[in-house]
């Protein structure tokens, strides 16, 4: 486990606790502990992580030393780490030596800086996916998964998803039964339902282009109204053809897809902040029926409206 100044504490300790719990459960069953874990850093003997917690660290091992798994966490200090040529070179060579390499949260930026994610699918914290894609266009960034595996490289979403990732590594190494036992002990899902979009603002259209910010505000206030292409074009003061072209260029979405996302966003707030029946919410947000809203939730959030309400109310 790599560490550096201002590393996110939970990015480090979450996965480490998964491996430690796997060791404890395996040892209790009379078997040898499967994991030997070491926190390493360029500068030591300690590194101050987030929340002001100091982590005892070992020096960076030689790039030729034996290693099974390299884990790179994220945090506020990741940009400084990604600008450190010595550290980036170490990560590149160490990843080439490891059986598998993983990142937690914004640790993907350090892996991307080393070039090992070029041409690969990857994910990071939902709030930084667009930045990762912009800074490293050779990386195929996906914004919703809790974690992504592409060959021997694993990347995970925001902060606590490092626990999900570590559980998946344990399952690969020791089997589902052990991974499930660890998840039960830690009181977490073995496989979290849905993607990280459930935990984020699903749509950032309001920030994409000032030309349409007023339109997005108007749509949010009229979700149950007629939001057909002629209506939207008229509201935007454009012809239908011009509106469709400019809107897609600015947002990367068709108007219909944007409307669906804005309606889901409106429904999410009503589900978590009110006790309105789901049927009433589907009508207020312009879905017309519960089934239409259910299909949109499954398509965009990989969960149903009922399950979303149960988890986020």
Order of alpha helices (4+ residues) and beta strands (2+ residues): beta-alpha-beta-beta-beta-beta-beta-alpha-alpha-beta-alpha-beta-alpha-beta-beta-beta-alpha-alpha-alpha-alpha-alpha-alpha-alpha-alpha-alpha
